[in-house]
């Protein structure tokens, strides 16, 4: 009887060891769940970025206004017979130098 009890206790200890420290243990499952949540968050951000890029591509394909806006903001282009005014705020630049 003592031998069978000792075997059962030993078996229980081995199973507990695998549960807490072995392959597929509780700590490993916890780390994998953290990795999954991080990957899902990264995927969510990429999906949002893809949606905005898709909308931008659609705008560029459909309308001249988006192309004109991009040319004005990124390339500094102006239309023919249009006057360009640049306003420089001297008070803001002097405040940064002090």
QUIRAKA-V617496 format. One record per pair of residues at least 4 apart in sequence whose C-alpha atoms are under 6 Angstrom apart, sorted by the first residue. I is the first residue (numbers start at 1). GAP is how many residues later the second one is. Records with the same first field share a line. If there is no record, write none. Layout:
I=GAP  GAP
//
This chain:
7=4
17=4
18=4
19=6
20=5  6
21=4
24=4
50=4
59=4
60=6  7
70=4
71=4  6
72=4  5
//
